[in-house]
């Protein structure tokens, strides 16, 4: 696995983690609607899926 793929995979996992934390904070503060939180979690899930597919492709 080269450094570009490693950085991309790491960035996708970081994006997913940040979006999950943002959803928790926004949910606790009650500043975002459920639809917004669902979209944010969906984007995070897509990022995790892409990172997983990249890892399986190179393994």
N, C-alpha and C positions, 0 to 999 in steps of 0.2 A: 504494500500500500504506500503510495507516494505521499508527500507532505500536503499536496493540494487536496487530495481525498480525505486525509486526516483532518485538515482544517475545516473542510466543508462538513464533514460528519459531526465534528465538535460544535460548529456554529449552529447546525440544525438542532442538536440536543440542547444547546444553551437557549435558543429561541423558544423551544418547547417549555423549558423550565421557567423562563421569564414570563411567558404568557400564562402559565399555571399560577405563578405567584401573583401576577396582576389580577387574575380572576378571583383569587382568594381575597386580596385586599379590597378590590372593588365591590365584591359581594358583602364583605364585612361592613364596609362603609355605606352600603346601599346606594351607591351613586350610579350604577349601571343597571340596565334592564337584563332580564333573564336571557333575552334574545342576543344581546351583546356578549354576555358571558359565554353563551353557547357557541357563538361564532369564534370568539377568542380561543376557547378550548378546542374547537374543531381545527383551527389553523395550527395550534400546537400539536394536535394529534397527527396532522398531515406531516409536520416537520419530523416527528418521531418515526413515522412510517418511512419517509424518505431516507432518514439516517439509517434505519434498519435495512432497507433495500440496498443502500450503498455498501453496508458492511457485508451483507450476504453475497453481493456480487463480487467483491474482492477477496472473500475468504475461500 
